[in-house]
Amino acid sequence: MKRRISLAFLLLAGAAFAQTASEKQLNDAREELKTTRSEYTAMRTDLFRQINKLDDEALALGTELRGLEREAELRNNQRESLKREIEGREAGFNYTTGILNQYGDAFLTRLHPAENQLYKERIDDAAAKATAAGDDLLTELDERLVAARVGIERLGAVLGGHRFDGEGLRNGSEAIQGKFLILGPSVYMREKGGDFEGVATFTAGGTALPTVVALQGVEQGGITTVVDSGTGSLPFDPTMGKAIEVQAAEESLGDTIEAGGYVGHAILLLGAIALGLTVFKVIEITRFPVPSRRLVNEVLDDLLADRQSAAAKKAATISGLSGELVRTGVERFYEKRRVLEEALFEKLVAIKPKLERFLPFLGLTAAAAPLMGLLGTVLGIIKTFKAMALYGSGNQKAFTQGISEALITTAEGLVVAIPVLVLHGLMKSLARGKFSEVEGVAISLMNGTTELERVQESKGGSAKEDGGDDEDSELVPNPI
């Protein structure tokens, strides 16, 4: 009993001790929680303070960024505006210089060739300086304006007529010194120290000097008087120089042929020979005797009726090679078919060259004439280069003859070759047609042997076979 009571006291004491320990732990935990909450509160307060500070800094930086962005956008707008302004001014400058450049180039092309010696050097020199100016835009613009200044200067000079000293080509060949008078679109010149006078053509002659043409049918000295004194009467060309150019370039057929040189003469001679041969062949072929169909049938009728002598007499009336063909057919008519065929073929072989003779010469002429024209072209070009080497490119007379010969011989070669080629084809066709007529006669004679066999069979006679084909059988005339 005592033991049980002691055990109960022990249990009660242990429970009291355990409760006391738990309360202590709970109190400790509460103190720790309180401490932790205090620290957390302090930390959160500090963190909020830092967050607020960072927010203030972020707002300040955002405001500053927006200000900088607005400033950058403003500067970009200003830069784009300046860029567009610069581009516009560059475009305007380029357009201005381009127009001035075009004006300078067009100005020279619109000038009369006689005025080139007054203005061309100045404009070309200014254009070269403007090109070499590079990035110096003011210098470039100033040099481009030279053409405009020269144009204004020329307008003032030509009002009422402009006289100046210069050089020109007398009739396009010889350079002479003299005085020019520009009056409207016309330009006149009189020779210095000479009596030559004329009108300068509008078309450049390939040289730096204008071509001056003496006018026919105009009173001598009239142009000189007006050029020197400024008063008098002048001839005007309403065609703007075209009539003068035509007069200067007018050339007769004889002059054209003469300009062709030896090669051109050889081409024309070859063409004349070809034309003569064509006339000869037309006469020869059209007059080549061919027996009529009626006469051939009469000869065949005599042969089929075994009247060889009568057929021979009729064949003797046929002249020429066709007559020989018919006579050969009459003589060989009763022999083997192959023998007759070979004999007729032999005569045909002799007739064909007769009809086609000289035709190869026409074909050769048609092929050789363009080549001879090309030869003349090459020789003319060689002559031109030699003249340019001796006299330079400024003297047209030195190389005009070579150019003319080069072009004329080519034209002559084609003028000869094309008609001869056509005539050659016509002559071949004519000869082929005539030969076909002769072949028709030979075929008729060959076909007559077949008819002869039928006649002999109808009379009870037959040709004996010699172990060969029917074409090799010999046909024997029936006794009368």
MARBA-110930 format. One line per field, with one value per residue (C-alpha): residue number from 1; x, y, z. Coordinates in pm, 1 decimal, m for minus. Layout:
BEGIN
num	[NUM_...]
c1	[X_...]
c2	[Y_...]
c3	[Z_...]
END
This chain:
BEGIN
num	[1_2_3_4_5_6_7_8_9_10_11_12_13_14_15_16_17_18_19_20_21_22_23_24_25_26_27_28_29_30_31_32_33_34_35_36_37_38_39_40_41_42_43_44_45_46_47_48_49_50_51_52_53_54_55_56_57_58_59_60_61_62_63_64_65_66_67_68_69_70_71_72_73_74_75_76_77_78_79_80_81_82_83_84_85_86_87_88_89_90_91_92_93_94_95_96_97_98_99_100_101_102_103_104_105_106_107_108_109_110_111_112_113_114_115_116_117_118_119_120_121_122_123_124_125_126_127_128_129_130_131_132_133_134_135_136_137_138_139_140_141_142_143_144_145_146_147_148_149_150_151_152_153_154_155_156_157_158_159_160_161_162_163_164_165_166_167_168_169_170_171_172_173_174_175_176_177_178_179_180_181_182_183_184_185_186_187_188_189_190_191_192_193_194_195_196_197_198_199_200_201_202_203_204_205_206_207_208_209_210_211_212_213_214_215_216_217_218_219_220_221_222_223_224_225_226_227_228_229_230_231_232_233_234_235_236_237_238_239_240_241_242_243_244_245_246_247_248_249_250_251_252_253_254_255_256_257_258_259_260_261_262_263_264_265_266_267_268_269_270_271_272_273_274_275_276_277_278_279_280_281_282_283_284_285_286_287_288_289_290_291_292_293_294_295_296_297_298_299_300_301_302_303_304_305_306_307_308_309_310_311_312_313_314_315_316_317_318_319_320_321_322_323_324_325_326_327_328_329_330_331_332_333_334_335_336_337_338_339_340_341_342_343_344_345_346_347_348_349_350_351_352_353_354_355_356_357_358_359_360_361_362_363_364_365_366_367_368_369_370_371_372_373_374_375_376_377_378_379_380_381_382_383_384_385_386_387_388_389_390_391_392_393_394_395_396_397_398_399_400_401_402_403_404_405_406_407_408_409_410_411_412_413_414_415_416_417_418_419_420_421_422_423_424_425_426_427_428_429_430_431_432_433_434_435_436_437_438_439_440_441_442_443_444_445_446_447_448_449_450_451_452_453_454_455_456_457_458_459_460_461_462_463_464_465_466_467_468_469_470_471_472_473_474_475_476_477_478_479_480]
c1	[0.0_280.2_455.1_152.4_124.6_491.3_451.5_156.3_356.8_638.1_404.9_253.3_596.6_712.3_404.5_457.6_819.6_730.2_470.3_719.6_973.4_710.4_609.3_968.7_1016.4_697.2_815.2_1151.0_980.4_761.8_1063.2_1241.2_933.0_910.1_1275.1_1242.2_937.3_1122.9_1416.9_1185.1_997.1_1323.0_1444.6_1113.1_1118.3_1472.3_1379.3_1077.6_1298.4_1545.8_1264.1_1118.4_1459.7_1512.3_1165.8_1250.9_1576.1_1394.4_1139.4_1416.1_1606.1_1286.9_1221.4_1579.8_1555.9_1239.9_1407.8_1710.2_1485.8_1297.6_1626.6_1761.9_1442.3_1463.8_1824.1_1738.4_1460.9_1698.6_1958.4_1703.8_1584.6_1940.0_2006.3_1701.2_1802.2_2153.0_2014.5_1778.2_2058.2_2281.8_2004.1_1952.6_2325.1_2356.9_2055.0_2198.9_2542.5_2381.9_2170.8_2474.3_2676.8_2402.1_2376.9_2750.2_2741.7_2429.4_2564.1_2852.1_2622.1_2392.5_2671.6_2754.9_3080.6_3242.5_3183.2_3364.3_3694.8_3551.6_3386.2_3475.6_3813.6_3677.0_3384.0_3594.2_3855.1_3587.0_3427.0_3763.9_3828.5_3479.5_3535.8_3872.5_3730.9_3625.5_3474.7_3531.1_3169.4_3210.0_3484.8_3277.5_2973.6_3181.6_3334.9_2994.3_2866.6_3127.1_2904.7_2611.9_2833.1_2962.2_2606.3_2498.7_2811.7_2730.1_2371.9_2501.7_2758.4_2527.8_2267.3_2285.5_2555.3_2889.2_3218.1_3536.8_3860.8_3905.1_3987.6_3776.8_3809.7_3778.8_3524.1_3608.3_3968.5_4210.8_4241.5_4238.2_4244.9_3963.6_3683.1_3344.1_3006.9_2730.9_2393.5_2105.9_2144.1_2375.8_2753.8_2957.5_3332.5_3573.1_3936.6_4204.0_4425.3_4230.4_3914.0_3747.0_3412.5_3129.9_2882.8_2980.0_2778.5_2581.0_2708.6_3049.1_3289.4_3464.4_3727.5_3757.7_3718.5_3395.2_3350.2_3301.8_3136.8_3157.9_2810.1_2738.2_2525.1_2603.8_2771.6_3139.4_3245.8_2903.5_2979.3_3320.8_3162.2_2907.4_3163.4_3398.6_3152.2_2843.3_2611.9_2491.3_2296.0_2359.0_2225.2_2017.1_1949.7_1590.3_1672.6_1908.5_2217.5_2080.6_2086.8_2446.3_2545.1_2375.7_2559.5_2888.9_2833.1_2682.9_2863.1_2800.6_2782.1_3116.4_3275.7_3129.6_3263.0_3599.8_3616.2_3583.7_3939.1_4084.7_3895.2_3564.7_3646.5_3730.7_3397.5_3202.7_3397.8_3315.7_2950.1_2951.1_3101.2_2839.7_2562.5_2698.9_2719.3_2362.3_2238.3_2439.9_2298.0_1941.2_1987.5_2170.5_1921.3_1607.6_1741.4_1855.7_1662.2_1436.2_1211.1_841.8_627.1_450.6_773.6_893.8_563.9_593.4_943.4_815.9_524.5_766.3_986.3_691.0_578.0_926.8_1001.4_1346.5_1465.8_1167.0_1229.3_1596.3_1501.4_1274.9_1543.8_1792.2_1579.7_1639.8_1947.9_2180.9_2254.6_1888.0_1895.4_2196.4_2001.7_1702.8_1922.0_2104.4_1769.6_1658.9_1982.2_1973.0_1596.2_1589.5_1890.3_1881.5_1704.6_2014.1_2223.4_1967.4_1958.2_2337.1_2352.1_2085.3_2246.8_2577.7_2412.0_2237.4_2571.4_2702.0_2396.3_2391.2_2736.2_2636.8_2332.3_2509.4_2834.8_2934.3_2674.7_2946.3_3107.7_2787.4_2786.5_3153.9_3084.0_2799.4_3031.6_3344.7_3190.1_3118.2_3465.6_3618.8_3408.0_3548.3_3897.8_3828.7_3702.1_4021.5_4240.0_4039.1_4076.9_4450.7_4470.4_4272.7_4507.7_4809.5_4659.0_4579.3_4936.1_5073.3_4831.0_4651.6_4280.2_4207.2_4251.4_3949.7_4082.2_4367.9_4142.3_3806.8_3915.6_4005.5_3674.4_3482.6_3667.5_3604.7_3230.6_3180.9_3355.8_3139.5_2828.0_2951.2_3020.6_2665.5_2514.1_2689.0_2645.3_2271.3_2150.0_2405.4_2291.0_1930.9_2031.7_2236.7_1932.6_1714.4_1968.9_2002.0_1625.4_1606.7_1881.7_1721.5_1388.1_1545.0_1735.7_1411.6_1260.0_1553.4_1519.4_1152.7_1252.8_1492.9_1228.2_981.7_1231.2_1286.1_914.5_874.9_1057.4_787.5_522.2_725.4_713.4_336.4_306.9_529.5_333.5_7.9_150.8_259.5_626.2_816.0_1161.7_1390.1_1531.8_1908.7_1902.4_1873.2_1596.9_1350.9_1544.9_1845.1_1649.4_1719.1_1420.7_1416.5_1199.1_931.0_974.9_769.0]
c2	[0.0_236.9_152.1_255.9_585.2_658.8_584.5_822.4_1100.1_1044.8_1067.7_1388.2_1538.6_1443.6_1598.3_1920.1_1934.7_1873.4_2149.5_2392.4_2311.6_2355.6_2691.3_2801.1_2692.8_2871.2_3189.1_3162.4_3112.6_3415.0_3629.5_3504.9_3576.5_3923.1_3986.2_3851.7_4067.9_4372.3_4298.1_4226.6_4550.1_4743.5_4572.5_4634.1_4997.4_5033.3_4844.8_5068.3_5368.0_5239.6_5149.4_5497.5_5645.0_5428.9_5519.1_5885.0_5831.4_5631.0_5909.7_6164.3_5954.3_5894.7_6266.5_6329.4_6052.8_6198.3_6535.1_6387.5_6197.1_6514.6_6694.5_6409.4_6404.3_6779.1_6753.7_6469.2_6679.5_6970.0_6741.9_6595.2_6943.3_7058.2_6741.7_6802.7_7162.0_7057.8_6796.5_7052.0_7300.5_7030.6_6930.9_7293.4_7340.4_7023.5_7121.2_7466.2_7337.2_7064.8_7318.5_7539.7_7240.2_7140.1_7496.0_7508.0_7183.6_7283.1_7631.3_7494.6_7274.1_7567.0_7790.5_7833.2_7646.4_7982.4_8097.6_7803.7_7985.1_8267.4_8079.1_7711.0_7740.7_7957.7_7726.7_7410.2_7560.5_7665.1_7319.9_7155.5_7382.5_7315.9_6941.7_6972.5_7189.0_6881.9_6985.1_7355.5_7428.5_7803.9_7761.9_7505.3_7733.7_8030.5_7829.8_7695.4_8051.4_8128.8_7966.0_8187.4_8496.7_8398.9_8344.7_8688.1_8836.5_8670.5_8797.8_9149.7_9096.7_8952.6_9228.4_9418.0_9187.5_9071.4_9099.2_8926.8_8793.4_8419.7_8120.8_7912.7_7634.3_7754.3_7512.7_7268.8_7216.2_7503.4_7700.8_8077.3_8388.3_8638.4_8832.3_8689.6_8859.1_8698.0_8831.3_8637.6_8269.0_8339.4_8372.2_8530.2_8545.5_8731.7_8631.5_8853.0_8981.9_8786.3_8795.8_8481.8_8529.8_8299.5_8167.6_7942.5_7621.8_7532.4_7176.5_7115.3_6952.0_6740.4_7009.1_7307.3_7545.0_7622.9_7533.8_7842.2_7785.5_8029.7_8099.3_8069.5_8333.1_8598.3_8925.5_8907.6_9153.7_9204.5_8998.7_9164.1_9509.7_9426.4_9251.4_9551.3_9840.6_9689.4_9811.5_9654.3_9353.5_8994.1_8661.3_8471.3_8098.1_8029.3_7659.9_7738.3_7626.7_7307.4_7445.2_7557.1_7214.5_7048.1_7277.0_7205.1_6828.7_6810.0_6555.8_6424.0_6056.4_6080.6_6231.5_5953.8_5684.3_5856.3_5870.2_5492.1_5456.3_5158.9_4907.9_5076.1_5079.5_4708.5_4634.5_4827.1_4657.2_4319.4_4419.8_4531.6_4199.1_4012.7_4218.8_4146.7_3775.4_3783.4_3934.7_3676.8_3388.5_3512.2_3514.0_3179.4_2994.6_3137.1_3056.8_2708.3_2485.3_2223.1_2016.1_2064.9_1795.7_1750.2_1685.5_1438.3_1251.6_1236.9_1089.7_834.2_744.8_675.0_465.0_268.2_212.8_79.7_382.2_459.1_640.8_876.6_939.6_1008.7_1267.5_1449.7_1434.9_1586.6_1901.5_1965.8_2181.0_2207.3_1965.7_1875.0_1757.5_1540.2_1395.8_1308.3_1166.5_951.1_828.2_740.3_553.6_357.0_316.9_m52.3_m147.3_m259.8_m21.8_19.6_109.7_371.2_510.1_543.1_708.2_964.0_1028.7_1097.4_1366.6_1514.9_1536.7_1742.0_1970.2_2067.1_2239.1_2423.4_2570.6_2646.5_2788.9_3132.2_3096.3_3015.6_3347.1_3526.2_3346.0_3429.6_3794.9_3805.2_3660.0_3858.7_4205.7_4257.5_4129.7_4374.7_4646.5_4542.8_4560.2_4915.2_4996.8_4869.1_5057.8_5375.2_5346.5_5289.2_5601.1_5792.1_5696.5_5787.0_6127.5_6182.8_6088.8_6341.4_6631.9_6565.0_6527.2_6896.1_6886.6_6724.1_6738.8_6507.1_6217.8_6291.5_6106.9_5796.4_5797.9_5845.9_5561.7_5336.2_5397.8_5418.1_5089.7_4912.3_5058.7_4971.4_4614.6_4576.0_4753.2_4504.6_4193.4_4214.6_4243.1_3987.9_3745.8_3784.4_3749.1_3440.8_3276.4_3369.8_3237.9_2910.9_2873.5_2952.2_2702.7_2438.5_2486.7_2456.3_2146.1_1997.6_2041.2_1852.1_1582.4_1554.7_1478.1_1207.0_1056.4_1052.2_856.9_612.9_566.2_499.8_169.0_49.2_138.4_m46.2_m365.1_m339.1_m291.0_m593.2_m808.6_m708.3_m826.5_m1160.1_m1075.6_m1084.3_m988.5_m1274.5_m1283.0_m1316.4_m1435.4_m1077.1_m832.1_m686.9_m360.9_m538.0_m704.9_m598.1_m472.9_m592.6_m408.9_m616.8_m675.5_m449.9]
c3	[0.0_90.5_m228.6_m428.5_m241.0_m302.9_m668.4_m687.8_m521.5_m761.1_m1057.0_m924.9_m865.0_m1215.4_m1371.4_m1175.5_m1280.7_m1648.1_m1638.3_m1493.9_m1769.1_m2043.1_m1907.5_m1907.1_m2266.7_m2363.2_m2196.5_m2367.4_m2702.6_m2640.1_m2560.2_m2869.6_m3083.5_m2937.1_m3005.8_m3359.3_m3426.0_m3300.8_m3527.8_m3823.5_m3760.1_m3753.1_m4066.8_m4250.1_m4148.2_m4279.5_m4597.2_m4656.2_m4602.0_m4864.4_m5105.9_m5073.4_m5132.4_m5441.8_m5567.2_m5529.0_m5714.5_m5989.5_m6029.8_m6051.6_m6304.3_m6507.2_m6514.8_m6618.5_m6884.1_m7031.9_m7043.4_m7217.4_m7460.7_m7545.2_m7592.5_m7811.2_m8017.6_m8059.1_m8168.0_m8409.0_m8555.7_m8589.8_m8749.9_m8993.8_m9075.4_m9138.1_m9339.6_m9555.7_m9598.0_m9701.3_m9939.8_m10087.5_m10131.8_m10280.3_m10518.0_m10610.8_m10659.6_m10864.3_m11071.1_m11129.0_m11224.7_m11437.6_m11624.3_m11673.1_m11791.8_m12035.5_m12153.9_m12216.9_m12415.6_m12607.8_m12667.3_m12872.8_m13079.2_m13159.1_m13270.5_m13634.1_m13711.4_m13786.6_m13426.3_m13270.3_m13305.1_m13089.4_m12803.6_m12806.1_m12635.1_m12352.1_m12280.5_m12299.6_m12066.4_m11814.7_m11828.3_m11761.6_m11461.3_m11324.0_m11349.0_m11175.6_m10893.7_m10694.6_m10359.1_m10422.7_m10508.8_m10542.4_m10800.3_m10988.2_m10993.9_m11106.2_m11392.4_m11497.0_m11516.8_m11783.1_m12047.8_m11946.3_m11955.2_m12299.7_m12421.3_m12299.4_m12454.1_m12788.2_m12782.5_m12747.7_m13023.5_m13290.8_m13261.4_m13588.4_m13724.9_m13591.4_m13780.6_m13672.4_m13817.3_m13848.8_m14065.3_m14301.2_m14557.6_m14916.0_m15070.3_m14790.8_m14898.5_m14832.6_m14508.7_m14565.2_m14346.2_m14376.5_m14213.4_m14120.9_m14098.3_m13890.6_m13995.3_m13846.1_m13929.4_m14224.3_m14208.0_m14488.2_m14541.0_m14763.9_m14803.3_m14656.5_m14936.6_m15200.6_m15407.1_m15271.0_m15100.3_m15007.7_m14754.0_m14464.4_m14441.7_m14129.9_m14109.2_m13953.9_m14196.4_m13936.4_m13871.3_m13641.2_m13935.8_m14122.8_m14488.3_m14706.3_m15044.9_m15333.8_m15472.8_m15842.1_m16011.1_m15748.7_m15836.5_m15746.4_m15477.5_m15321.5_m15012.0_m14971.2_m14980.0_m14710.3_m14488.9_m14504.0_m14494.8_m14334.7_m14611.8_m14933.8_m15057.8_m14957.9_m15087.4_m14832.3_m14828.0_m14712.4_m14666.1_m14377.1_m14564.7_m14717.9_m15071.8_m15023.5_m14892.8_m15189.0_m15427.6_m15255.1_m15260.0_m15610.2_m15824.9_m16174.6_m16266.9_m16441.9_m16131.4_m15918.2_m16150.2_m16167.4_m15787.7_m15780.8_m15909.2_m16090.9_m15879.2_m15959.1_m16330.2_m16316.4_m16144.9_m16408.9_m16688.5_m16537.2_m16518.7_m16883.4_m16991.7_m16786.8_m16947.1_m17295.3_m17220.7_m17090.7_m17416.9_m17609.8_m17404.5_m17445.5_m17823.1_m17823.3_m17603.6_m17762.9_m18111.0_m18018.5_m18265.3_m18109.9_m18337.6_m18288.0_m18136.7_m18467.2_m18657.6_m18394.8_m18417.7_m18798.0_m18766.5_m18515.1_m18741.0_m19027.1_m18800.7_m18668.6_m19028.1_m19115.0_m19334.1_m19193.6_m19507.2_m19496.1_m19125.6_m19199.7_m19464.9_m19220.0_m18949.6_m19194.8_m19210.4_m18840.2_m18781.9_m18488.5_m18209.9_m18176.8_m18538.6_m18460.0_m18166.1_m18385.2_m18661.9_m18407.2_m18280.0_m18633.5_m18704.9_m18375.9_m18350.8_m18447.5_m18236.5_m17875.2_m17640.7_m17425.8_m17732.5_m17835.8_m17483.1_m17463.1_m17805.9_m17713.1_m17374.7_m17550.6_m17761.5_m17457.0_m17279.0_m17570.5_m17577.4_m17207.3_m17201.3_m17517.5_m17345.3_m17015.4_m17148.4_m17007.6_m16729.6_m16471.0_m16563.0_m16463.3_m16128.5_m16081.5_m16157.6_m15903.9_m15637.9_m15726.6_m15765.8_m15390.9_m15306.2_m15552.0_m15391.1_m15053.3_m15200.1_m15314.0_m14965.2_m14805.2_m15053.3_m14995.4_m14618.8_m14657.2_m14872.9_m14610.8_m14328.0_m14537.2_m14610.8_m14242.5_m14150.6_m14400.7_m14365.8_m14038.6_m13986.5_m14044.8_m14421.8_m14579.3_m14933.7_m14847.0_m14754.6_m14925.3_m15238.2_m15038.7_m14853.0_m15178.7_m15346.8_m15048.5_m15048.5_m15424.4_m15501.6_m15246.0_m15405.1_m15755.1_m15648.0_m15518.2_m15819.9_m16048.2_m15832.6_m15764.3_m16127.9_m16249.9_m15979.5_m16097.1_m16463.0_m16380.1_m16224.6_m16521.8_m16771.3_m16581.5_m16578.5_m16950.9_m17033.6_m16811.8_m16988.2_m17332.3_m17225.6_m17092.7_m17439.4_m17593.4_m17327.6_m17420.8_m17780.5_m17663.0_m17434.1_m17723.5_m17933.4_m17647.5_m17594.9_m17968.7_m17931.9_m17694.0_m17950.1_m18214.5_m18008.2_m17986.5_m18364.5_m18433.5_m18189.8_m18357.7_m18692.4_m18545.9_m18527.3_m18204.0_m18101.0_m18009.2_m17662.3_m17629.6_m17267.0_m17134.3_m17046.2_m17293.4_m17286.8_m17441.7_m17725.5_m18082.2_m18279.0_m18643.0_m18894.3_m19067.0_m19438.3_m19659.8]
END
